[in-house]
Amino acid sequence: MTSVLITEFVTTAFFVIIILGSTTHVDSKKLAPIAIGLALTLIHLITIPISNTSVNPARSTGQVLFAEGGHYVGQLWLFWLAPIAGAIVAGLVCRLSKKA
């Protein structure tokens, strides 16, 4: 459970940093879709063996709601908390890096 929390947090933070970094500057906006797509592909390749990849709380919620038996509802908090916390940290990192 700890490895899933750390993985989801770190990968979401890096993903949001890549999104913010590649869409902020006018020069890099042309290659932003490639950078974002490749980053998401890498995130999936890394995290599928660990947590079946979330990075998106809505995707996790949909899977839990339609899963048989309802055994996974107790884990749903993790797939909401980690991506939201990772996104907040990524936003703060980007904001602080612009001030530096």
C-alpha positions, 0 to 999 in steps of 0.5 A, a space after each residue: 500500500 505504501 509503494 502504491 501511495 508513493 508511486 502515484 504521488 511521484 508520477 502524478 507530480 512529475 506528470 503535472 510538472 511536465 504538463 505545466 513546463 511544456 505548455 507555459 512557454 510559447 516556444 515549447 507549445 508545439 512539442 507539448 503534445 509529444 512530451 505529454 503523451 510520452 510522459 503518460 506512456 512512461 508513467 503507465 509502463 512504470 506503474 501498471 505492475 505496481 498499482 495498475 496505474 491511476 494518475 486520474 482519480 476519475 478513472 479509479 472511481 469508475 473502476 471501483 464502482 463497476 468492480 465485482 463485490 465492492 472489495 476495492 472501495 476501501 482503497 479508493 481514498 489512496 487513488 484520490 489523495 495521492 494524485 491530488 497531493 502530487 498535483 499540488 506539490 507540482 504546482 508549488 514546484 513550478 511556481 517556486 521555480 518561476 520565482 527563482 
